[in-house]
Amino acid sequence: MLRPPFLPLLALPLLLASVASQAATAYVSNEKDNNLSVIDLDTLKVTGTIEVGKRPRGLALSHENTLLYICASDSDTVQVMDLATRKIIKELPSGADPEQFALHPNDQWLYISNEDDALVTVVDVKADKVLAQIDVGVEPEGMAVSPDGKWAINTSETTNMLHWIDTTTQTLVDNTLVDQRPRHVEFSKDGSRLWASSEIGGTVTVIDTANRQPLKVLTFKIKGVHPDKVQPVGIKLSSDGKYAFVALGPANHIAVVDAKTFEVLDYLLVGRRVWHMAFSPDEKLLLSTNGVSGDVSVIDLDSLKVTKSIKVGRYPWGVVVTP
């Protein structure tokens, strides 16, 4: 019987390096340091920093996790990083002051909020050209694209609206009024619901996508925290439809919400001024960026407990995770 050859000893380090390189990695944008912190999710330690444009905020991954898009707000550009080399390979014509963006399921159209110009810019990331610029409300910020690619949703902080953009025509077709200063929008995995945070209103509105009308408005009360500090921003929805996690800004807590009944189940104390969150690939961990304390909180999702704080750069804002 033929036996497989033994692995040469010299090949063992290469094999181990290959396995190590497959560990999940988090990238965190640090607004004040103009860089990204790189976190190894096996060790939960920072393994490096990457210099990028001025005031990096929103981050997004290409669908194959080969490219990282970076909103360099004060450089008025979206930078594109090759994750294999961790080098910036190009800059996209993003419009002024890009803050958040969302990538269409076709992996080609990037919808970008231009806060200073009350516009959404649509960029073809393969052709490096602007496809459209769409007038929206005052101070646009949040962006999401529906899983089926039909809708791109923008939030306008001063107009207090969600703007529904038909991606087949790249035109604004409807608006939904929500509470004051909407900051972030997130679709459920099946696209049937849209969750929108309102920072000054202190609420999260759940929208029925079919009729584009509010289904439920969530409020939050944390013992010992003044209501004015409860300022929802980032939202993450578990892929099994069980939980919604809401970052409550200067309240320094993340709300755990039953995504089916809309009951607030718990509040998790994290770092100061929590902004945004990202799941590990297996959804066993949730990472949060805490701007004022300059760290990332790690939440174990089996126990719903905060297990670690990882120091990063100054004013961490966005976070994404690659497998």
SULUR-V945658 format. One record per pair of residues at least 24 apart in sequence whose C-alpha atoms are under 10 Angstrom apart, sorted by sequence separation. I is the first residue (numbers start at 0). J is the second residue. If there is no record, write none. Layout:
# SULUR-V945658
i->[I,I]
j->[J,J]
This chain:
# SULUR-V945658
i->[29,30,31,52,72,73,94,113,114,115,136,155,156,157,178,225,226,248,249,270,271,289,290,291,29,30,52,71,72,73,94,95,113,114,115,135,136,155,156,177,178,201,224,225,247,248,249,269,270,289,290,291,28,29,30,52,70,71,72,93,94,112,113,114,135,136,154,155,156,177,178,201,219,224,246,247,248,269,270,288,289,290,28,29,51,70,71,72,93,94,112,113,114,135,154,155,156,177,200,201,202,203,223,224,246,247,248,269,288,289,290,27,28,51,69,70,71,92,93,94,111,112,134,135,153,154,155,176,177,199,201,202,203,219,224,245,246,247,268,269,287,288,289,27,28,51,69,70,92,93,111,112,135,153,154,177,198,199,200,201,202,203,221,245,246,269,287,288,27,28,69,70,92,111,112,153,154,198,199,200,201,202,220,245,246,287,288,27,69,91,92,111,133,152,153,175,198,199,200,201,203,221,245,267,287,26,68,77,91,92,110,111,119,152,198,199,244,286,26,68,91,109,110,119,152,197,198,199,221,286,35,68,77,90,91,93,110,119,152,161,196,197,198,220,253,286,50,51,52,91,92,93,94,109,118,160,177,196,197,198,219,269,49,50,51,91,92,93,133,134,135,175,176,177,195,196,197,267,268,269,34,49,50,90,91,92,118,131,132,133,134,160,174,175,176,195,196,266,267,268,269,33,49,75,89,91,94,117,131,132,133,136,159,173,174,175,178,195,196,251,265,266,267,269,270,130,131,135,177,195,217,269,33,57,58,59,62,99,100,101,102,103,104,140,141,142,143,144,145,146,150,194,233,234,235,238,249,251,274,275,276,277,278,279,280,26,28,30,56,57,58,59,60,61,62,68,70,72,98,99,100,101,102,103,104,110,112,114,139,140,141,142,143,144,145,146,147,149,152,154,156,159,194,232,233,234,235,236,237,244,246,248,249,251,273,274,275,276,277,278,279,280,281,28,30,54,55,56,57,58,59,60,61,62,70,72,97,98,99,100,101,102,103,104,105,109,110,111,112,114,138,139,140,141,142,143,144,145,146,147,148,154,156,194,203,230,231,232,233,234,235,236,246,248,249,272,273,274,275,276,277,278,279,280,28,30,55,56,57,58,59,61,62,63,97,98,99,100,101,102,103,104,105,110,112,138,139,140,141,142,143,145,146,147,154,156,202,220,230,231,232,233,234,235,239,246,248,272,273,274,275,276,277,278,279,54,57,61,62,98,99,100,101,103,104,138,140,141,145,146,217,218,219,221,222,228,230,231,232,233,238,272,274,275,276,61,62,79,103,104,119,121,145,146,202,215,216,217,218,221,237,253,60,61,102,103,144,145,201,215,217,220,103,145,201,219,103,121,145,163,182,183,184,185,186,187,188,237,255,102,120,182,183,184,185,186,187,188,189,194,196,198,59,101,119,143,161,180,181,182,183,184,185,186,187,188,196,198,235,100,101,180,181,182,183,184,185,187,188,189,194,196,101,180,182,187,188,100,187,205,57,99,141,233,141,233,68,110,187,205,108,150,242,103,145,187,57,99,57,99,233,141,141,183,57,99,40,82,40,40,40,70,27,69,27,27,26,25,43,67,25,25,43,67,24,23,24,64,65,23,38,40,64,23,56,58,59,63,64,27,29,31,56,57,58,59,60,63,27,28,30,54,55,56,57,58,59,60,25,27,29,55,56,57,58,59,60,54,55,56,57,58,48,29,43,44,45,47,48,29,43,44,45,43,44,45,27,44,27,38,38,36,37,36,35,36,35,34,33,34,36,32,33,35,40,31,32,33,34,37,39,40,29,30,31,32,35,36,38,40,28,29,30,31,32,35,37,27,28,29,30,31,27,28,29,30,31,28,29,30,27,28,29,30,27,28,29,27,28,29,27,28,26,27,28,26,27,25,26,27,25,26,24,25,26,24,25,23,24,25,23,24,22,23,21,22,21,20]
j->[53,54,55,76,96,97,118,137,138,139,160,179,180,181,202,249,250,272,273,294,295,313,314,315,54,55,77,96,97,98,119,120,138,139,140,160,161,180,181,202,203,226,249,250,272,273,274,294,295,314,315,316,54,55,56,78,96,97,98,119,120,138,139,140,161,162,180,181,182,203,204,227,245,250,272,273,274,295,296,314,315,316,55,56,78,97,98,99,120,121,139,140,141,162,181,182,183,204,227,228,229,230,250,251,273,274,275,296,315,316,317,55,56,79,97,98,99,120,121,122,139,140,162,163,181,182,183,204,205,227,229,230,231,247,252,273,274,275,296,297,315,316,317,56,57,80,98,99,121,122,140,141,164,182,183,206,227,228,229,230,231,232,250,274,275,298,316,317,57,58,99,100,122,141,142,183,184,228,229,230,231,232,250,275,276,317,318,58,100,122,123,142,164,183,184,206,229,230,231,232,234,252,276,298,318,58,100,109,123,124,142,143,151,184,230,231,276,318,59,101,124,142,143,152,185,230,231,232,254,319,69,102,111,124,125,127,144,153,186,195,230,231,232,254,287,320,85,86,87,126,127,128,129,144,153,195,212,231,232,233,254,304,85,86,87,127,128,129,169,170,171,211,212,213,231,232,233,303,304,305,71,86,87,127,128,129,155,168,169,170,171,197,211,212,213,232,233,303,304,305,306,71,87,113,127,129,132,155,169,170,171,174,197,211,212,213,216,233,234,289,303,304,305,307,308,169,170,174,216,234,256,308,73,97,98,99,102,139,140,141,142,143,144,180,181,182,183,184,185,186,190,234,273,274,275,278,289,291,314,315,316,317,318,319,320,67,69,71,97,98,99,100,101,102,103,109,111,113,139,140,141,142,143,144,145,151,153,155,180,181,182,183,184,185,186,187,188,190,193,195,197,200,235,273,274,275,276,277,278,285,287,289,290,292,314,315,316,317,318,319,320,321,322,70,72,96,97,98,99,100,101,102,103,104,112,114,139,140,141,142,143,144,145,146,147,151,152,153,154,156,180,181,182,183,184,185,186,187,188,189,190,196,198,236,245,272,273,274,275,276,277,278,288,290,291,314,315,316,317,318,319,320,321,322,71,73,98,99,100,101,102,104,105,106,140,141,142,143,144,145,146,147,148,153,155,181,182,183,184,185,186,188,189,190,197,199,245,263,273,274,275,276,277,278,282,289,291,315,316,317,318,319,320,321,322,98,101,105,106,142,143,144,145,147,148,182,184,185,189,190,261,262,263,265,266,272,274,275,276,277,282,316,318,319,320,106,107,124,148,149,164,166,190,191,247,260,261,262,263,266,282,298,106,107,148,149,190,191,247,261,263,266,150,192,248,266,151,169,193,211,230,231,232,233,234,235,236,285,303,151,169,231,232,233,234,235,236,237,238,243,245,247,109,151,169,193,211,230,231,232,233,234,235,236,237,238,246,248,285,151,152,231,232,233,234,235,236,238,239,240,245,247,153,232,234,239,240,153,240,258,111,153,195,287,196,288,124,166,243,261,166,208,300,166,208,258,140,182,141,183,317,232,233,275,275,317,279,321,280,284,286,317,275,317,276,277,277,277,295,319,278,279,297,321,279,279,280,320,321,280,295,297,321,281,314,316,317,321,322,286,288,290,315,316,317,318,319,322,287,288,290,314,315,316,317,318,319,320,286,288,290,316,317,318,319,320,321,316,317,318,319,320,311,293,307,308,309,311,312,294,308,309,310,309,310,311,294,311,295,309,311,310,311,311,311,312,312,312,312,313,315,312,313,315,320,312,313,314,315,318,320,321,311,312,313,314,317,318,320,322,311,312,313,314,315,318,320,311,312,313,314,315,312,313,314,315,316,314,315,316,314,315,316,317,315,316,317,316,317,318,317,318,317,318,319,318,319,318,319,320,319,320,319,320,321,320,321,320,321,322,321,322,321,322,321,322,322,322]
